[in-house]
Amino acid sequence: MATKNQQVETRLIAEYVKERYSAFPFTLKQPLGGVDADLARSMGFDKALRLSRPSRPEADAVVFHTKWLILIEAKVWHIIDGLAKLPLYKSLIPTTPELVQYRDMPVSMEIVVPWTNPNLETMAKSVGAQIVLFKPLWIDEVVEKVQRYTTREYRAEREEKNRLRELLGLD
């Protein structure tokens, strides 16, 4: 399910940035934070930057607005996790080599979601983030599956599928 999750959220962020911010430069999957100084000394900065990419957190998108940076996370699943990441990611911008020329700009934080509720709104407000409701036509089916996932009926169906898989030796 992780692969499907990633594909949905990757599509959501790409469509959102294109629709809302096409007039501004932006980057998707922006690594954040510094590079290990010892690694940079021993291998050179550029190589250390490439080698450290897997260990650096990654923002879904950064938009280079004329007056501020817009740090964006898109979530369909685990929305609270995405919201919690935003202020932590924001704290890494001043130490991110790729963003050095923007380190003194104000940073706006957005979490792009296909649904929201009052609790999410309250949490977003408390960390200084904005919830942006973005619902392309294709997302309704995905949201329905996400919301169905926690129902008693779904759990019963899933339990039965797993039982049959085990019986048939498919797992």
C-alpha positions in Angstrom: 0.0 0.0 0.0 3.0 2.4 0.5 3.6 2.5 -3.2 -0.1 3.3 -4.0 0.0 5.9 -1.2 3.0 7.6 -2.6 1.6 7.7 -6.2 -1.6 9.3 -5.0 0.1 12.0 -2.9 2.8 12.6 -5.6 0.0 13.2 -8.2 -1.9 15.4 -5.7 1.0 17.7 -5.0 2.1 17.9 -8.7 -1.5 18.9 -9.8 -1.9 21.3 -6.9 1.4 23.1 -7.5 0.8 23.3 -11.3 -2.8 24.6 -10.8 -2.0 27.1 -8.0 1.6 28.2 -8.4 2.5 27.7 -12.1 3.5 31.4 -12.3 6.4 30.8 -9.8 9.4 28.5 -9.8 9.0 25.5 -7.6 10.7 22.2 -6.8 9.2 18.9 -5.8 10.8 16.5 -3.4 13.1 19.1 -1.9 15.7 17.7 0.4 16.1 19.7 3.6 18.8 20.2 6.2 22.6 20.3 6.2 25.2 18.0 4.9 27.6 16.2 7.3 30.7 18.4 7.6 33.1 15.4 8.0 31.7 13.8 4.9 32.0 17.1 3.0 35.6 17.5 4.1 36.6 14.0 3.1 34.7 13.7 -0.2 34.0 17.2 -1.3 30.8 19.1 -0.8 29.0 18.1 -4.1 29.6 14.4 -3.6 28.6 14.6 0.1 25.4 16.4 -0.9 24.5 13.6 -3.3 25.5 10.9 -0.8 23.5 12.4 2.0 20.3 12.8 0.0 18.7 9.6 1.4 19.2 10.7 5.0 17.8 14.2 4.6 14.1 14.8 5.1 12.2 15.7 2.0 9.5 18.3 1.6 6.8 17.5 -1.0 7.2 20.9 -2.6 8.8 24.3 -2.2 7.4 27.3 -4.2 9.7 30.3 -4.7 7.2 33.1 -4.4 8.6 36.6 -4.9 8.1 37.6 -1.3 8.3 34.2 0.6 8.9 30.5 0.4 5.9 28.2 0.5 6.7 24.9 2.1 4.0 22.3 1.1 3.1 18.8 2.2 0.3 16.9 0.5 -1.5 14.1 2.4 -4.4 11.8 1.8 -3.3 9.3 4.5 -1.8 10.2 7.8 -2.7 13.9 7.5 -1.6 14.7 11.1 1.9 13.3 10.3 2.2 15.7 7.3 1.0 18.6 9.4 3.5 17.8 12.2 6.4 17.7 9.7 5.8 21.2 8.4 7.3 23.2 11.3 10.2 20.8 11.6 10.9 21.1 7.9 10.7 24.9 8.2 13.4 24.8 10.9 15.7 23.1 8.4 15.5 25.7 5.6 18.3 27.9 7.0 20.7 24.9 6.9 19.7 23.6 3.5 22.5 24.3 1.0 20.1 24.2 -2.0 18.0 27.0 -0.4 20.9 29.2 0.9 19.8 32.3 -1.2 16.3 32.0 0.4 17.2 31.5 4.0 16.2 34.9 5.2 12.8 34.9 3.4 9.6 34.4 5.4 8.2 30.8 5.1 4.6 30.0 4.6 3.4 26.4 5.4 0.6 24.6 3.6 -0.8 21.1 4.0 -2.8 20.1 0.9 -5.6 17.6 1.7 -8.7 16.3 0.0 -10.8 16.6 3.2 -10.5 18.4 6.5 -12.3 18.7 9.8 -12.4 21.2 12.7 -9.7 19.3 14.6 -7.3 19.5 11.7 -8.0 23.2 11.3 -7.2 23.8 15.0 -4.0 21.9 14.8 -2.9 23.6 11.6 -3.6 27.0 13.1 -1.6 26.1 16.3 1.6 25.5 14.2 1.1 28.4 11.8 0.1 26.2 8.8 -2.7 26.7 6.4 -4.9 23.7 5.4 -5.7 23.9 1.7 -8.6 21.8 0.5 -7.7 20.5 -3.0 -10.1 18.0 -4.6 -9.3 17.0 -8.2 -12.0 14.8 -9.7 -10.1 11.6 -9.3 -9.5 12.0 -5.6 -13.0 11.2 -4.4 -12.6 7.5 -5.0 -9.4 7.5 -3.1 -10.9 9.4 -0.2 -13.8 7.1 0.0 -11.4 4.1 0.3 -9.4 5.9 3.0 -12.5 6.6 5.0 -13.9 3.1 4.5 -10.7 1.6 5.7 -11.6 2.2 9.3 -15.1 0.8 9.2 -16.2 -2.5 10.9 -17.3 -3.9 7.5 -13.9 -3.3 5.9 -12.1 -4.9 8.8 -14.4 -7.9 8.5 -13.8 -8.2 4.8 -10.1 -7.8 5.2 -10.0 -10.5 7.9 -11.9 -12.9 5.6 -9.5 -12.2 2.7 -6.5 -12.9 5.0 -8.1 -16.1 6.3 -8.7 -17.3 2.7 -5.2 -16.4 1.6 -3.8 -18.4 4.5 -6.1 -21.3 3.8 -5.0 -21.3 0.1 -1.3 -20.8 1.0 -1.1 -17.5 -0.9 0.8 -15.5 1.8 
